[in-house]
Structures are given as structure tokens and as C-alpha cells.
């Protein structure tokens, strides 16, 4: 948390007003980041796709909203690789985030093998189409897509 506070303070002093700048932190550092910045958008690194329930270790969108977080990263390559998140999981989270008037940051990107095979466009298109399944056009306009190649 101390590292987040120091980082946010240093970055906050240097960013211009000409663009939106943000930081995504682990859950325990979100509050410190929110309190330490006047200019940065603060995003959670993940959320759960259900409103509530017994999901040990997960953080709901409602919990994030309670501390003033309005942005959430979805589909990060590490979540896909280490936690088995699928395009369908990303879509469920996207619908939950949008339902709660928050902004999803959807990560899409190919592996080195997919890049070398020349399938980048197909992979990214598949991930993007799946993420936006059942998302209304108006809501889609509130979404950020982050291209994150995994190589």
C-alpha cells in the first residue's frame, strides 16, 4: 500500500489534463490510490461476475462501487492464463460491470504462437465479439478495449 501511495503521488504531480490517465491496483491498494490522487482514474484489476453470494476471495462490483471505483480491468492475460478465465467469463463480467454503470477495460490479445502463426486478427476479433455479446450499443460506447499481446 505504501508503494501505491508513493507511486500515485509521483504520477499525479506529473500528468497533464490533456488526456485521461489511470492506474489499476490490487484490491487492498484501491482505497489508498483513490485517496492519493486528484487526476488519475483508479481501476480494479478484476471483479466477480455475480451480484452477491459466497465467492471466497472474489470482489463484487458492488464492493468496488462502495469505495468509489468506477473502472475495472477484465480479461487480463494473467487471469486467462493462470485462472482459466474464458471469453464467456469476460463477457459475464462485462455485463455485470455495465449493469452497475461502471467502465470495463477489456483486454484482448494473442499469444506469441498465435502471432507467429499469423492469427492475431482472428484471435482479437473472437475475443472482442465474445466480450460484447448481449451488450447494448449505448453501453458498448462506455467500454475501453486494451490490446495486450502476450509476448
Backbone as a chain_set.jsonl record, in Angstrom:
{"seq": "XXXXXXXXXXXXXXXXXXXXXXXXXXXXXXXXXXXXXXXXXXXXXXXXXXXXXXXXXXXXXXXXXXXXXXXXXXXXXXXXXXXXXXXXXXXXXXXXXXXXXXXXXXXXXXXXXXXXXXXXXXXXXXXXXXXXXXXXXXXXXXXXXXXXXXX", "coords": {"N": [[0.837, -1.191, 0.0], [1.974, 1.211, 0.737], [3.788, 1.556, -1.335], [2.037, 1.969, -3.483], [0.817, 4.378, -2.68], [3.039, 6.155, -2.788], [3.711, 5.936, -5.507], [1.357, 6.828, -6.801], [1.231, 9.457, -5.854], [3.579, 10.545, -7.003], [3.096, 10.216, -9.777], [0.661, 11.549, -10.102], [1.408, 14.193, -9.783], [2.674, 14.725, -12.148], [1.098, 14.233, -14.423], [-0.718, 15.472, -17.226], [-3.595, 17.506, -18.022], [-4.514, 16.925, -20.473], [-5.293, 14.444, -21.272], [-6.954, 11.377, -20.283], [-5.777, 9.673, -17.513], [-4.787, 6.713, -15.853], [-4.659, 4.231, -13.203], [-4.316, 0.868, -12.268], [-4.807, -1.08, -9.498], [-3.959, -3.601, -6.996], [-6.596, -5.052, -4.983], [-6.369, -4.366, -2.2], [-4.997, -1.981, -2.286], [-6.583, -0.144, -3.543], [-8.221, 1.795, -2.207], [-6.265, 3.466, -1.057], [-5.076, 4.434, -3.381], [-7.242, 5.813, -4.518], [-7.635, 7.811, -2.584], [-5.237, 9.159, -2.754], [-4.993, 10.546, -5.139], [-5.71, 13.202, -7.446], [-6.007, 13.424, -10.09], [-5.789, 10.964, -11.449], [-7.53, 8.184, -12.871], [-8.857, 5.486, -11.144], [-8.626, 2.039, -11.27], [-9.934, -1.253, -10.73], [-8.284, -4.423, -10.72], [-9.736, -6.601, -11.424], [-12.937, -8.281, -11.166], [-15.83, -9.94, -9.765], [-18.365, -11.879, -11.435], [-20.936, -12.106, -10.437], [-23.739, -10.692, -8.644], [-23.91, -11.033, -5.852], [-23.1, -13.324, -3.167], [-21.592, -16.402, -1.961], [-18.543, -16.293, -2.669], [-15.666, -16.94, -2.132], [-12.783, -15.031, -1.732], [-13.21, -13.471, -3.931], [-14.134, -10.286, -5.39], [-16.902, -8.251, -5.466], [-18.711, -6.231, -7.866], [-20.342, -4.436, -6.595], [-18.99, -4.064, -4.138], [-16.709, -2.753, -5.066], [-17.844, -0.414, -6.07], [-18.709, 0.717, -3.683], [-16.392, 1.78, -2.588], [-15.815, 3.723, -4.357], [-14.688, 3.054, -6.817], [-14.676, 3.087, -10.299], [-13.865, 1.934, -12.625], [-12.892, -1.107, -14.22], [-10.638, -3.693, -14.917], [-10.891, -6.282, -17.263], [-10.465, -9.636, -18.36], [-7.679, -9.797, -18.423], [-4.496, -10.976, -19.504], [-3.115, -12.545, -17.631], [-5.153, -13.382, -15.931], [-6.582, -14.949, -17.681], [-4.654, -16.892, -18.329], [-3.655, -17.985, -15.829], [-5.872, -18.371, -14.188], [-7.794, -19.532, -15.667], [-9.758, -18.068, -17.0], [-12.254, -17.459, -19.394], [-13.459, -16.403, -22.659], [-16.183, -16.288, -22.315], [-16.425, -15.923, -19.563], [-15.288, -13.403, -19.329], [-17.192, -11.943, -20.741], [-19.446, -12.268, -19.041], [-18.574, -10.855, -16.813], [-18.261, -8.361, -17.98], [-20.93, -7.677, -18.61], [-21.943, -7.482, -16.023], [-20.425, -5.365, -14.945], [-21.171, -3.231, -16.646], [-23.926, -3.184, -16.138], [-23.903, -2.093, -13.657], [-23.218, 0.508, -14.065], [-20.496, 1.089, -14.409], [-17.169, 1.368, -15.814], [-15.864, -0.868, -18.08], [-12.656, -2.2, -18.812], [-11.569, -3.911, -21.302], [-9.398, -6.48, -21.941], [-7.692, -7.687, -24.733], [-5.872, -9.937, -26.814], [-3.17, -11.686, -28.452], [-1.252, -14.758, -28.162], [2.298, -15.478, -28.343], [2.67, -17.644, -30.034], [0.296, -17.603, -31.527], [0.605, -15.157, -32.763], [2.911, -15.63, -34.32], [1.846, -17.532, -35.993], [0.256, -16.021, -37.537], [-2.36, -15.398, -36.833], [-3.372, -13.277, -35.418], [-5.38, -11.228, -35.93], [-7.725, -12.794, -36.129], [-7.85, -13.981, -33.564], [-8.051, -11.735, -31.849], [-10.397, -10.596, -32.834], [-12.262, -12.648, -32.261], [-12.118, -12.7, -29.419], [-13.004, -10.099, -28.865], [-15.6, -9.96, -30.022], [-16.863, -11.935, -28.48], [-16.664, -10.793, -25.916], [-18.384, -8.633, -26.152], [-20.888, -9.734, -26.443], [-24.357, -9.603, -26.195], [-24.279, -6.995, -25.268], [-25.564, -3.775, -25.154], [-25.642, -1.29, -27.785], [-25.339, 1.387, -26.847], [-24.181, 0.996, -24.335], [-21.834, -0.224, -25.124], [-20.344, 1.869, -26.039], [-19.305, 2.919, -23.743], [-17.134, 1.492, -23.092], [-13.737, 0.445, -22.772], [-11.211, -0.811, -24.824], [-8.38, -2.719, -24.44], [-5.536, -3.464, -26.097], [-3.522, -6.136, -25.656], [-0.957, -7.817, -26.302], [0.447, -11.052, -25.703], [3.291, -11.504, -25.528]], "CA": [[0.0, 0.0, 0.0], [2.889, 2.357, 0.775], [4.327, 1.714, -2.689], [0.966, 2.568, -4.284], [0.69, 5.783, -2.279], [4.18, 6.901, -3.319], [3.61, 5.948, -6.96], [0.236, 7.699, -7.177], [1.63, 10.84, -5.568], [4.568, 10.955, -8.001], [2.469, 10.29, -11.097], [-0.375, 12.576, -10.05], [2.055, 15.501, -9.914], [3.259, 14.89, -13.48], [0.189, 14.044, -15.55], [-1.378, 16.674, -17.735], [-5.044, 17.422, -18.14], [-4.832, 16.762, -21.888], [-5.768, 13.08, -21.512], [-7.337, 10.639, -19.08], [-4.711, 8.809, -17.035], [-5.311, 5.833, -14.825], [-3.836, 3.215, -12.564], [-5.053, -0.283, -11.744], [-4.051, -1.591, -8.358], [-4.577, -4.72, -6.278], [-7.745, -4.635, -4.176], [-6.013, -3.732, -0.932], [-4.434, -0.652, -2.516], [-7.537, 0.714, -4.255], [-8.622, 2.936, -1.383], [-5.109, 4.359, -0.955], [-4.926, 5.092, -4.678], [-8.344, 6.776, -4.648], [-7.411, 8.934, -1.669], [-3.983, 9.841, -3.044], [-4.94, 11.173, -6.457], [-6.713, 14.174, -7.877], [-6.07, 13.386, -11.549], [-5.789, 9.62, -12.023], [-8.661, 7.275, -12.758], [-8.41, 4.297, -10.425], [-9.333, 0.844, -11.735], [-9.67, -2.544, -10.11], [-7.656, -5.355, -11.649], [-10.645, -7.7, -11.698], [-14.147, -8.321, -10.344], [-16.607, -11.163, -9.947], [-19.482, -11.662, -12.357], [-22.226, -12.227, -9.751], [-24.105, -9.583, -7.757], [-23.564, -11.363, -4.472], [-23.041, -14.753, -2.91], [-20.402, -16.903, -1.275], [-17.473, -16.482, -3.649], [-14.494, -16.657, -1.318], [-11.627, -14.455, -2.407], [-13.617, -12.616, -5.044], [-14.641, -8.961, -5.042], [-18.054, -7.928, -6.307], [-18.805, -4.884, -8.407], [-20.945, -3.623, -5.536], [-17.922, -3.697, -3.201], [-15.859, -1.754, -5.727], [-18.596, 0.844, -6.106], [-18.758, 1.277, -2.329], [-15.185, 2.568, -2.309], [-15.676, 4.74, -5.388], [-14.006, 2.585, -8.027], [-15.6, 3.152, -11.432], [-13.241, 1.263, -13.761], [-12.464, -2.471, -13.896], [-9.973, -4.449, -15.981], [-11.468, -7.607, -17.494], [-9.81, -10.454, -19.374], [-6.221, -9.643, -18.453], [-3.858, -12.227, -19.926], [-2.771, -13.367, -16.464], [-6.396, -14.002, -15.465], [-6.899, -16.004, -18.649], [-3.633, -17.934, -18.265], [-3.478, -18.631, -14.528], [-7.137, -18.638, -13.508], [-8.682, -20.206, -16.601], [-10.877, -17.249, -17.46], [-12.581, -17.651, -20.8], [-14.181, -15.298, -23.284], [-17.514, -16.27, -21.713], [-16.269, -15.313, -18.242], [-15.068, -11.974, -19.564], [-18.494, -11.388, -21.107], [-20.297, -12.209, -17.844], [-18.067, -9.744, -16.002], [-18.563, -7.131, -18.711], [-22.345, -7.374, -18.413], [-22.113, -7.075, -14.626], [-19.825, -4.031, -14.788], [-22.024, -2.27, -17.343], [-25.199, -3.128, -15.406], [-23.673, -1.266, -12.473], [-22.781, 1.832, -14.525], [-19.05, 1.25, -14.297], [-16.498, 1.286, -17.107], [-14.977, -2.012, -18.246], [-11.472, -2.127, -19.667], [-11.493, -5.289, -21.77], [-8.102, -6.823, -22.531], [-7.67, -8.683, -25.799], [-4.529, -10.069, -27.361], [-2.755, -13.009, -28.88], [-0.007, -15.315, -27.641], [3.398, -15.458, -29.315], [2.401, -18.695, -31.02], [-0.765, -17.114, -32.413], [1.215, -14.082, -33.554], [3.796, -16.245, -35.317], [1.005, -18.265, -36.943], [-0.477, -15.048, -38.335], [-3.789, -15.419, -36.493], [-3.659, -12.178, -34.491], [-6.683, -10.597, -36.193], [-8.796, -13.733, -35.793], [-7.895, -14.135, -32.108], [-8.547, -10.493, -31.259], [-11.803, -10.461, -33.229], [-13.03, -13.623, -31.482], [-12.187, -12.223, -28.036], [-13.798, -8.872, -28.817], [-17.0, -10.306, -30.287], [-17.361, -12.659, -27.304], [-16.779, -9.85, -24.794], [-19.504, -7.718, -26.382], [-22.146, -10.469, -26.629], [-25.509, -9.09, -25.428], [-24.031, -5.627, -24.787], [-26.297, -2.825, -25.984], [-24.737, -0.345, -28.446], [-25.064, 2.538, -25.986], [-23.234, 0.541, -23.306], [-20.552, -0.519, -25.767], [-19.625, 3.133, -26.141], [-18.683, 3.232, -22.448], [-16.142, 0.447, -22.869], [-12.373, 0.641, -23.264], [-10.557, -2.05, -25.244], [-6.926, -2.637, -24.3], [-4.833, -4.505, -26.839], [-2.463, -6.619, -24.784], [-0.348, -9.049, -26.806], [1.063, -11.818, -24.622], [4.61, -11.957, -25.963]], "C": [[0.878, 1.249, 0.0], [3.47, 2.626, -0.609], [3.29, 2.375, -3.601], [0.812, 4.043, -3.96], [1.802, 6.627, -2.883], [4.089, 7.023, -4.839], [2.525, 6.916, -7.422], [0.599, 9.157, -6.962], [2.604, 11.36, -6.627], [3.933, 11.146, -9.377], [1.444, 11.415, -11.146], [0.21, 13.971, -10.278], [2.538, 15.773, -11.336], [2.277, 14.8, -14.64], [-0.486, 15.354, -15.937], [-2.882, 16.446, -17.781], [-5.481, 17.149, -19.578], [-5.348, 15.366, -22.232], [-6.241, 12.486, -20.19], [-6.216, 9.669, -18.746], [-5.274, 7.934, -15.936], [-4.282, 4.869, -14.29], [-4.764, 2.104, -12.098], [-4.202, -0.894, -10.644], [-4.707, -2.852, -7.802], [-5.676, -4.191, -5.353], [-7.361, -3.868, -2.922], [-5.467, -2.323, -1.098], [-5.408, 0.309, -3.192], [-7.901, 1.961, -3.46], [-7.486, 3.945, -1.268], [-4.9, 5.116, -2.264], [-6.004, 6.15, -4.866], [-8.099, 8.017, -3.797], [-6.189, 9.765, -2.048], [-3.924, 10.58, -4.363], [-6.049, 12.2, -6.649], [-6.958, 14.048, -9.373], [-6.239, 11.989, -12.141], [-7.13, 8.911, -11.843], [-8.132, 6.017, -12.084], [-9.282, 3.112, -10.836], [-8.967, -0.359, -10.879], [-9.072, -3.463, -11.168], [-8.579, -6.495, -12.066], [-11.916, -7.502, -10.871], [-14.831, -9.656, -10.578], [-17.826, -10.856, -10.812], [-20.864, -11.818, -11.725], [-22.461, -11.018, -8.852], [-23.644, -9.831, -6.331], [-23.533, -12.874, -4.331], [-21.74, -15.127, -2.233], [-19.331, -17.259, -2.303], [-16.16, -16.079, -2.994], [-13.331, -16.152, -2.159], [-11.963, -13.536, -3.56], [-14.144, -11.28, -4.522], [-15.764, -8.62, -6.014], [-17.969, -6.492, -6.813], [-19.387, -3.943, -7.353], [-19.893, -3.17, -4.516], [-17.024, -2.616, -3.791], [-16.553, -0.401, -5.766], [-18.628, 1.518, -4.74], [-17.535, 2.121, -1.999], [-14.875, 3.555, -3.44], [-14.914, 4.335, -6.628], [-15.028, 2.525, -9.154], [-15.095, 2.405, -12.663], [-12.773, -0.123, -13.324], [-11.817, -3.106, -15.121], [-10.6, -5.837, -16.055], [-10.648, -8.345, -18.543], [-8.313, -10.283, -19.475], [-5.589, -10.996, -18.764], [-3.503, -13.125, -18.749], [-4.009, -14.043, -15.885], [-6.781, -15.153, -16.398], [-5.945, -17.187, -18.476], [-3.641, -18.692, -16.937], [-4.776, -19.013, -13.826], [-8.19, -19.238, -14.437], [-9.869, -19.389, -17.066], [-11.027, -17.38, -18.97], [-13.235, -16.395, -21.367], [-15.577, -15.165, -22.671], [-17.476, -15.633, -20.323], [-16.106, -13.806, -18.375], [-16.392, -11.302, -19.913], [-19.41, -11.262, -19.897], [-19.869, -11.053, -16.942], [-18.398, -8.408, -16.661], [-20.018, -6.722, -18.497], [-22.61, -6.889, -16.993], [-21.589, -5.659, -14.398], [-20.717, -2.974, -15.438], [-23.367, -2.098, -16.643], [-25.093, -2.202, -14.198], [-23.082, 0.101, -12.816], [-21.307, 2.115, -14.258], [-18.448, 1.088, -15.689], [-15.584, 0.07, -17.165], [-13.807, -1.67, -19.168], [-11.203, -3.569, -20.084], [-10.158, -5.531, -22.471], [-8.28, -7.91, -23.582], [-6.242, -8.773, -26.316], [-4.152, -11.517, -27.599], [-1.47, -13.448, -28.171], [1.071, -15.203, -28.715], [3.151, -16.483, -30.416], [1.335, -18.247, -32.021], [-0.246, -15.999, -33.313], [2.056, -14.673, -34.678], [3.021, -17.03, -36.365], [0.177, -17.327, -37.821], [-1.963, -14.977, -38.025], [-4.204, -14.291, -35.548], [-5.053, -11.595, -34.702], [-7.841, -11.507, -35.814], [-8.962, -13.871, -34.284], [-8.519, -12.904, -31.465], [-10.02, -10.281, -31.611], [-12.681, -11.407, -32.413], [-13.201, -13.162, -30.044], [-13.106, -11.008, -27.915], [-15.281, -9.159, -29.023], [-17.605, -11.014, -29.078], [-17.576, -11.718, -26.123], [-18.026, -8.986, -24.924], [-20.844, -8.424, -26.618], [-23.203, -9.919, -25.666], [-25.289, -7.705, -24.824], [-24.755, -4.665, -25.72], [-25.321, -1.816, -26.602], [-24.379, 0.863, -27.582], [-24.036, 2.175, -24.914], [-21.855, 0.265, -23.9], [-19.699, 0.734, -25.881], [-18.947, 3.557, -24.854], [-17.528, 2.283, -22.129], [-14.793, 0.831, -23.467], [-11.834, -0.728, -23.66], [-9.053, -1.827, -25.164], [-6.308, -3.799, -25.071], [-3.591, -4.881, -26.049], [-1.884, -7.917, -25.351], [0.448, -9.732, -25.693], [2.409, -12.369, -25.099], [5.648, -10.905, -25.811]], "O": [[0.557, 2.234, -0.665], [3.627, 3.779, -1.01], [3.634, 3.244, -4.402], [0.691, 4.869, -4.864], [1.541, 7.698, -3.432], [4.357, 8.088, -5.396], [2.747, 7.725, -8.323], [0.303, 10.002, -7.807], [2.466, 12.49, -7.095], [4.208, 12.133, -10.059], [1.373, 12.15, -12.13], [-0.427, 14.823, -10.897], [2.786, 16.924, -11.695], [2.593, 15.251, -15.741], [-0.778, 16.208, -15.101], [-3.364, 15.328, -17.599], [-6.676, 17.142, -19.874], [-5.79, 15.128, -23.356], [-5.963, 13.024, -19.118], [-5.758, 8.923, -19.612], [-6.14, 8.363, -15.174], [-3.193, 4.709, -14.841], [-5.859, 2.362, -11.598], [-3.023, -1.186, -10.842], [-5.866, -3.138, -8.099], [-5.674, -3.015, -4.988], [-7.959, -2.837, -2.613], [-5.473, -1.546, -0.144], [-5.072, 1.477, -3.391], [-7.886, 3.067, -4.001], [-7.716, 5.15, -1.37], [-4.582, 6.305, -2.252], [-5.718, 7.258, -5.321], [-8.331, 9.14, -4.244], [-6.111, 10.945, -1.705], [-2.901, 11.187, -4.68], [-7.147, 12.087, -6.103], [-7.984, 14.504, -9.878], [-6.785, 11.852, -13.236], [-7.776, 9.025, -10.801], [-7.053, 5.539, -12.435], [-10.51, 3.172, -10.763], [-7.85, -0.472, -10.375], [-9.325, -3.301, -12.362], [-8.243, -7.268, -12.963], [-11.958, -6.653, -9.98], [-14.458, -10.41, -11.477], [-18.259, -9.707, -10.903], [-21.87, -11.673, -12.419], [-21.517, -10.4, -8.361], [-23.065, -8.957, -5.687], [-23.891, -13.608, -5.252], [-20.893, -14.274, -1.965], [-19.239, -18.404, -2.745], [-15.615, -15.01, -3.27], [-12.95, -16.761, -3.159], [-11.075, -12.884, -4.11], [-14.545, -11.163, -3.364], [-15.592, -8.692, -7.231], [-17.252, -5.658, -6.259], [-18.967, -2.791, -7.24], [-19.908, -2.019, -4.081], [-16.628, -1.679, -3.097], [-15.929, 0.633, -5.525], [-18.581, 2.744, -4.647], [-17.626, 3.07, -1.22], [-13.798, 4.15, -3.472], [-14.527, 5.196, -7.419], [-16.117, 1.977, -8.984], [-15.829, 2.261, -13.641], [-12.312, -0.3, -12.197], [-12.37, -3.066, -16.22], [-10.813, -6.486, -15.031], [-10.187, -7.74, -19.511], [-7.728, -10.593, -20.512], [-6.091, -12.035, -18.336], [-3.583, -14.348, -18.864], [-3.92, -15.17, -15.396], [-7.248, -16.2, -15.948], [-6.371, -18.342, -18.477], [-3.635, -19.923, -16.933], [-4.777, -19.887, -12.96], [-9.34, -19.428, -14.04], [-10.883, -19.95, -17.482], [-10.046, -17.407, -19.712], [-13.524, -15.447, -20.637], [-16.091, -14.056, -22.526], [-18.385, -14.893, -19.95], [-16.709, -13.034, -17.63], [-16.677, -10.207, -19.428], [-20.087, -10.245, -19.744], [-20.712, -10.358, -16.375], [-18.769, -7.446, -15.988], [-20.305, -5.554, -18.232], [-23.416, -5.982, -16.787], [-22.238, -4.852, -13.733], [-20.985, -1.934, -14.836], [-23.888, -0.986, -16.565], [-26.081, -1.602, -13.775], [-22.513, 0.77, -11.953], [-20.925, 3.236, -13.924], [-19.145, 0.713, -16.632], [-14.631, -0.023, -16.392], [-13.954, -0.953, -20.157], [-10.669, -4.355, -19.302], [-9.831, -4.876, -23.46], [-8.938, -8.923, -23.343], [-5.492, -7.799, -26.262], [-4.733, -12.439, -27.027], [-0.711, -12.627, -27.656], [0.778, -14.869, -29.864], [3.398, -16.212, -31.591], [1.465, -18.486, -33.221], [-0.615, -15.911, -34.484], [1.935, -14.274, -35.836], [3.481, -17.181, -37.497], [-0.517, -17.773, -38.735], [-2.749, -14.54, -38.866], [-5.276, -14.35, -34.946], [-5.825, -11.482, -33.75], [-8.83, -11.048, -35.241], [-10.085, -13.878, -33.779], [-9.415, -13.023, -30.629], [-10.8, -9.833, -30.77], [-13.736, -11.002, -31.925], [-14.304, -13.223, -29.501], [-13.891, -10.906, -26.973], [-16.123, -8.655, -28.279], [-18.738, -10.724, -28.693], [-18.571, -11.839, -25.408], [-18.655, -8.645, -23.922], [-21.83, -7.772, -26.959], [-22.956, -9.79, -24.467], [-26.049, -7.29, -23.95], [-24.583, -4.729, -26.937], [-24.285, -1.519, -26.008], [-23.232, 1.31, -27.589], [-23.13, 2.956, -24.623], [-20.835, 0.494, -23.251], [-18.471, 0.664, -25.827], [-18.105, 4.455, -24.863], [-17.01, 2.283, -21.012], [-14.718, 1.457, -24.524], [-11.984, -1.696, -22.915], [-8.519, -0.879, -25.74], [-6.525, -4.965, -24.742], [-2.719, -4.048, -25.804], [-2.277, -9.003, -24.926], [1.046, -9.067, -24.848], [2.627, -13.58, -25.07], [6.813, -11.135, -26.135]]}, "num_chains": 1, "name": "protein.A"}
